[in-house]
Amino acid sequence: MKFNFSDITILVAGDFMIDHYIMGTSNRISPEAPVPVVIPNKEYSIPGGAANVAMNLRALGANVFCLGVVGDDIWGETLLSLLNNNGINISEIDIIKNHPTTLKQRIYSNGKQVARIDKERIIDWNPNFLSKNIENYDACILSDYNKGVIKNADIDTNILIVDPKKDDFSLYNNANIITPNINELQKATNIKIEDNESIIDACIELIRKNNFDYIVAKKGEEGMTIVGKNSFVKNIKAHKVENPDVTGAGDTVISALSIAYAKTQDIELSARFANKAAATAVSKTGTATVTIDEINNYIGLDI
């Protein structure tokens, strides 16, 4: 099935960050410590976190609005420029004085990541969601990286989809869809995840306690398990990708899932589309976006 998402408008609220890549080569080990001496030959920056979600949505054809913060530094300026140049609305991103933009620097040597340097500071920020014309959006995504922007999911919107990082899922109460990975699912329930049955049990418990419509549990190379109200359960196998780079894969999943669900309101179809988008994304190096054409043309994949 081929989609056209040009009529879909989505708000992305959450933790905006920038990923900076230093690509280089190394042919010797430092005499100071057992680490490679990397000679950079290329550097570039890509939106990360909630910003990567926004970029993925835009690449898929949606109209995208952002709500969050950046610092008053060169990284924030670069991030806003990257988003704006891709046609993403940044009018509701606050620039906070004396606050660093969340930065993840990845250092690659001879094609392999050898180090990551993070710069961040948790912020106490309280946006007034009611002033953001929330009813104008087909869906709202909360991209929570636990950096202080997302306090809860108390938002009255058409469709609310959450990529969680907090252990207390009651903060996301009443969300339509929530997309934890296995580690997040285990921490939220204190249920030891050993097999698919325990995944389903954990999801059922969270749905009962927090009134979610669906949980899409991300299982990495094993795919996804969807659990919904009224005993709905569906397992979706992952597409096999040789030497995958999973950087930003979760952002691709929630972007594709959200945009497809906003279009169709069909959770299984949306999850299958997200599964295909994820396979396309992890076949690339680094934080990556995917387009409709790339997803449709990915060899041997059907939704």
Secondary structure by P-SEA (a helix, b strand, c coil): cccccccbbbbbbcbbbbbbbbbbcccccccccccccccccccbbbbcaaaaaaaaaaaaccbbbbbbcccccaaaaaaaaaaaaacccccccccccccccbbbbbbbccccccbbbbbbbbbbccccccccccccccccccccccccccccccccccbbbbbcccccccccccccbbbbcaaaaaaacccccccaaaaaaaaaaaaaaccccccccccccccbbbbbccbbbbbbbbcccccccccaaaaaaaaaaaaaaaacccaaaaaaaaaaaaaaaaaccccccccaaaaaacccccc
